[in-house]
Amino acid sequence: MEKLNIIADGSIIAIANTTKYNDTLSFRQNWSWKDLSNFLLEQNKDNLVIFNTAWDDEWTIGFSINKITDASFFRKFEQSIEVTDGTLYLVNWTDLTSTLQFEDTKLPDEINETLKISIENGFYSVVVKQLFDHEDFDHDAGTGVDYIVELLQRTENPKLTANHIHWTEDFPTDESLFISSEDLGDFDDFLDHISSEPDDRK
């Protein structure tokens, strides 16, 4: 099993087909929460698997390609992704928001450009398993595998889509501004808009 470590700022990380993600980018100075939700979940359907980690920390993610693991888990979800250039990247919340905030910024960010796995092109079911109870605050993140990502190749698109960021309360979809030309660079209010307590969706 290949393992990667990533810092989850804002308690958000994602698995990304960065080539297709970058193709959807169009720099704008103003983004409402509705715009952001549509961009992450609709425009990047099958390009981006995004979820909330238990808290901000450095997490160890294990990747299992075309093999279902027998590790016990606390919760899981399933989504689909398409691989088009033989690579998937792990990215965090700063990576995602920087591409919206700064013109000519794309994924992967140079800081996280080594956080990638090589994988055959095609459609995949993506099963993300959290191996620990997120109410166990004694859990020592990064000392072992915290999350397992099973990538199971399919002959056609399984069309497993998401209408919210997994393991969050409902993502805001109103017209209030997430990024504005008067306040570029301030993303600290993100966790004021979604609960820091993950929900029980599986």
C-alpha positions as CSV (number, residue, x, y, z in Angstrom):
1,M,0.0,0.0,0.0
2,E,1.4,3.4,-1.0
3,K,1.3,6.0,1.8
4,L,1.3,9.8,1.6
5,N,1.2,12.4,4.3
6,I,-0.7,15.7,3.9
7,I,-1.5,18.6,6.2
8,A,-5.2,19.2,6.3
9,D,-5.5,23.0,6.8
10,G,-9.2,23.9,7.3
11,S,-9.7,20.2,7.9
12,I,-10.3,19.7,4.2
13,I,-8.3,17.5,1.7
14,A,-9.2,16.2,-1.7
15,I,-8.1,13.6,-4.3
16,A,-7.8,15.4,-7.6
17,N,-7.4,14.8,-11.3
18,T,-5.5,18.1,-11.6
19,T,-5.4,18.2,-15.4
20,K,-9.2,18.2,-15.6
21,Y,-9.5,20.5,-12.6
22,N,-7.2,23.1,-14.1
23,D,-9.3,23.0,-17.3
24,T,-12.3,24.2,-15.3
25,L,-10.6,27.2,-13.8
26,S,-11.7,30.7,-14.7
27,F,-10.2,33.4,-12.5
28,R,-12.9,35.7,-10.9
29,Q,-12.5,38.2,-8.1
30,N,-15.9,37.5,-6.6
31,W,-17.2,34.1,-5.6
32,S,-20.4,33.4,-3.7
33,W,-20.8,30.3,-1.6
34,K,-23.2,29.1,-4.3
35,D,-20.6,29.6,-7.0
36,L,-18.0,27.8,-4.9
37,S,-20.3,24.8,-4.2
38,N,-21.2,24.6,-7.9
39,F,-17.5,24.7,-8.9
40,L,-16.3,22.1,-6.4
41,L,-19.2,19.7,-6.7
42,E,-20.7,20.2,-10.2
43,Q,-18.0,21.5,-12.5
44,N,-15.5,19.1,-11.0
45,K,-17.7,16.0,-10.9
46,D,-15.5,13.0,-11.5
47,N,-12.4,15.3,-11.1
48,L,-12.4,15.9,-7.4
49,V,-13.2,13.8,-4.3
50,I,-13.3,16.3,-1.4
51,F,-13.8,15.5,2.3
52,N,-13.5,16.9,5.8
53,T,-10.9,15.3,8.1
54,A,-11.5,14.9,11.8
55,W,-9.5,18.1,12.6
56,D,-6.5,20.1,11.3
57,D,-3.5,17.9,11.4
58,E,-1.0,16.0,9.3
59,W,-2.6,12.8,8.2
60,T,-1.3,9.5,6.7
61,I,-3.4,8.4,3.7
62,G,-2.9,4.8,2.4
63,F,-3.8,4.1,-1.2
64,S,-5.0,0.6,-2.4
65,I,-5.4,0.2,-6.1
66,N,-7.9,-2.4,-7.3
67,K,-7.9,-4.2,-4.0
68,I,-10.4,-4.0,-1.2
69,T,-8.7,-3.9,2.2
70,D,-9.8,-5.8,5.2
71,A,-8.9,-3.0,7.7
72,S,-11.7,-2.1,10.2
73,F,-13.0,1.4,9.8
74,F,-15.1,3.9,11.7
75,R,-16.9,5.3,8.6
76,K,-16.6,5.4,4.8
77,F,-18.0,7.0,1.7
78,E,-17.9,6.2,-2.0
79,Q,-17.5,8.5,-5.0
80,S,-16.2,8.2,-8.6
81,I,-13.2,9.8,-10.3
82,E,-11.7,9.7,-13.8
83,V,-7.9,9.4,-14.3
84,T,-6.8,10.9,-17.6
85,D,-3.0,11.4,-17.3
86,G,-1.9,8.5,-15.2
87,T,-1.8,10.5,-11.9
88,L,-3.9,11.5,-9.0
89,Y,-2.9,14.2,-6.5
90,L,-3.6,14.8,-2.8
91,V,-4.4,18.5,-2.3
92,N,-5.6,20.6,0.7
93,W,-7.9,23.5,1.3
94,T,-5.2,26.1,0.7
95,D,-4.4,24.5,-2.7
96,L,-8.0,24.6,-3.8
97,T,-8.8,28.2,-2.7
98,S,-5.5,29.6,-4.0
99,T,-6.5,28.5,-7.5
100,L,-9.7,30.6,-7.2
101,Q,-8.0,33.5,-5.6
102,F,-4.8,34.0,-7.7
103,E,-4.7,34.3,-11.4
104,D,-2.5,31.7,-13.2
105,T,-2.4,29.4,-10.1
106,K,-3.1,25.8,-10.8
107,L,-2.9,22.4,-9.1
108,P,-0.7,20.9,-7.9
109,D,0.9,23.6,-5.8
110,E,4.7,23.2,-5.8
111,I,4.6,22.5,-2.0
112,N,2.4,19.4,-2.6
113,E,3.5,18.4,-6.1
114,T,5.1,15.2,-4.8
115,L,1.8,14.1,-3.2
116,K,0.7,11.9,-6.1
117,I,0.1,8.3,-7.1
118,S,0.6,6.7,-10.4
119,I,-2.5,4.9,-11.7
120,E,-3.8,3.6,-15.0
121,N,-6.2,5.8,-16.9
122,G,-9.9,5.1,-16.6
123,F,-12.9,5.4,-14.3
124,Y,-12.7,4.4,-10.7
125,S,-14.9,4.0,-7.7
126,V,-13.2,5.7,-4.8
127,V,-13.9,4.3,-1.3
128,V,-12.5,6.5,1.5
129,K,-12.3,4.8,4.9
130,Q,-11.6,6.6,8.2
131,L,-9.9,4.1,10.4
132,F,-10.4,5.8,13.8
133,D,-13.2,7.3,15.9
134,H,-13.0,11.1,15.4
135,E,-14.3,11.6,18.9
136,D,-11.2,9.9,20.2
137,F,-9.1,13.0,20.8
138,D,-6.2,10.8,22.0
139,H,-5.8,9.5,18.4
140,D,-2.2,10.4,17.3
141,A,-2.5,11.4,13.7
142,G,0.2,10.4,11.3
143,T,1.7,7.6,13.4
144,G,0.0,5.0,11.3
145,V,-2.5,5.0,8.4
146,D,-5.4,7.3,9.3
147,Y,-7.4,7.0,6.1
148,I,-7.5,4.3,3.4
149,V,-8.4,5.2,-0.2
150,E,-9.4,2.2,-2.3
151,L,-9.3,3.0,-6.0
152,L,-11.3,0.3,-7.9
153,Q,-11.2,0.5,-11.7
154,R,-14.5,0.2,-13.6
155,T,-15.3,-0.5,-17.2
156,E,-17.6,2.5,-17.3
157,N,-18.3,5.6,-15.3
158,P,-20.0,4.5,-12.0
159,K,-21.4,8.0,-11.7
160,L,-21.1,8.2,-7.9
161,T,-21.5,11.9,-7.3
162,A,-21.6,14.1,-4.2
163,N,-23.9,17.0,-3.4
164,H,-21.9,18.1,-0.3
165,I,-18.3,17.9,1.0
166,H,-18.2,14.5,2.6
167,W,-18.3,14.4,6.4
168,T,-19.4,18.0,6.8
169,E,-22.7,19.5,7.6
170,D,-24.5,20.8,4.5
171,F,-22.2,23.0,2.5
172,P,-23.4,26.6,2.2
173,T,-25.1,27.3,-1.1
174,D,-26.3,30.9,-0.6
175,E,-25.4,34.0,-2.5
176,S,-23.3,35.5,0.2
177,L,-19.7,36.2,-0.8
178,F,-17.0,33.7,-0.1
179,I,-14.3,35.7,-2.0
180,S,-14.7,39.3,-2.9
181,S,-12.5,41.8,-4.7
182,E,-12.5,43.9,-1.5
183,D,-11.3,41.0,0.8
184,L,-9.1,38.7,-1.3
185,G,-6.9,36.4,0.8
186,D,-9.2,36.0,3.8
187,F,-10.3,32.4,4.0
188,D,-10.3,32.1,7.8
189,D,-14.1,32.2,8.0
190,F,-14.5,28.9,6.2
191,L,-15.1,26.9,9.3
192,D,-17.7,29.4,10.4
193,H,-19.8,28.2,7.5
194,I,-19.6,24.5,8.0
195,S,-19.6,22.6,11.2
196,S,-16.3,21.3,12.6
197,E,-18.2,18.3,13.8
198,P,-18.4,15.7,11.0
199,D,-21.8,14.3,10.3
200,D,-22.7,10.6,10.2
201,R,-23.0,10.2,6.5
202,K,-21.4,7.0,5.2
